[in-house]
């Protein structure tokens, strides 16, 4: 699997992202996280409103999962790990000013 990160080395130039909206389904872990941390999960996700942060691609160029950030409120974004079928593995809140100074670039490929 090839992994890319926006803040490490960016994404392949020929990357085509989905357009439109999805109605996500959530893992029990994700639902529990939202209850425990007190945030609401989006009922619908418009790809155009997301910021792709991380992308994991299997052989043949098919994406395995994508990590996106979606604006949540004035101070925070919600990060979602989404599979191709719209299943959300996990979610968490980030301060929207978070700069990921601890990012380990060795985990990611150069495009």
Secondary structure, DSSP 8 states (H G I E B T S, - for coil): -EEEETTTT---TT-----SEE--EE-HHHHHHHHHHT----S-EEGGGEEEEEEEE-GGG-EEEEEEEEE-SSSEEEEEEEETTSEEEEEEEEETT---TT--GGGS---
